[in-house]
Amino acid sequence: MNKTILSTQIKLEILTICSGPISRPDNLINQVQLFMLGYDDFEDWCRQLEKRLQLLAVEYQTGKEIAEGHINGQTTVDQCIQMVV
């Protein structure tokens, strides 16, 4: 498992859900909280992200489980990465 590639993929998922600019997902700063991207306004986005992160965990065989409710607007990009890696 290449952590850099997986981190970039997670950032891409975060940006895709909130319709952010996806041309350079690696430029998304790890300390950014999801509410800064609009995730507080749409709880459904948090649930979508949990599902996508769980799919990545399965695909990359990390052995991690992301349960419903683990992600909210206060969650940082880095915390999302740590949930999968």
C-alpha positions in Angstrom: 0.0 0.0 0.0 1.4 3.4 -1.0 0.4 5.9 1.6 0.9 8.9 -0.7 -1.4 7.5 -3.4 -4.0 6.5 -0.8 -3.8 9.9 0.9 -4.3 11.7 -2.5 -7.3 9.4 -3.3 -8.9 10.2 0.1 -8.4 13.9 -0.6 -10.0 13.5 -4.0 -13.0 11.8 -2.5 -13.4 14.6 0.1 -13.3 17.2 -2.7 -15.5 15.3 -5.1 -18.3 15.0 -2.6 -18.3 18.7 -1.8 -17.8 19.7 -5.5 -14.5 21.2 -4.7 -11.7 21.7 -7.3 -10.2 18.3 -8.0 -7.4 19.1 -10.4 -4.8 19.0 -7.5 -6.2 17.1 -4.5 -2.7 16.8 -3.0 -2.8 20.5 -2.4 -5.6 20.1 0.2 -4.1 20.9 3.6 -4.3 18.0 6.1 -5.3 20.3 9.0 -8.4 21.6 7.2 -11.6 20.7 9.0 -14.4 19.4 6.8 -16.8 22.2 7.9 -14.6 24.6 6.0 -15.6 22.7 2.8 -19.3 22.8 3.6 -19.6 19.4 5.3 -21.5 20.9 8.3 -24.3 22.1 6.1 -24.9 18.6 4.6 -24.8 15.7 6.9 -25.3 13.4 3.9 -21.9 14.4 2.7 -20.4 13.0 5.9 -22.2 9.7 5.4 -21.2 9.5 1.7 -17.5 10.1 2.7 -17.7 7.4 5.4 -18.9 4.9 2.7 -16.3 5.9 0.2 -13.5 5.7 2.8 -14.7 2.3 3.9 -14.6 1.2 0.2 -11.0 2.5 0.0 -10.1 0.6 3.2 -11.4 -2.6 1.7 -9.8 -2.0 -1.7 -6.4 -1.3 -0.2 -6.9 -4.0 2.4 -6.0 -1.8 5.4 -8.2 -3.7 7.8 -9.8 -0.5 9.0 -13.6 0.0 9.6 -15.3 3.3 9.3 -18.6 3.3 11.1 -21.5 5.6 10.5 -21.2 8.8 12.6 -17.3 8.8 12.7 -17.1 11.8 10.4 -18.5 15.2 11.1 -17.7 18.8 10.2 -15.0 19.0 12.9 -13.1 16.0 11.4 -9.9 17.0 9.7 -8.5 15.8 6.4 -5.7 14.1 8.3 -8.1 12.3 10.6 -9.9 11.0 7.5 -6.6 9.7 6.2 -5.8 8.0 9.5 -9.2 6.3 9.5 -8.2 4.4 6.4 -4.4 4.0 6.6 
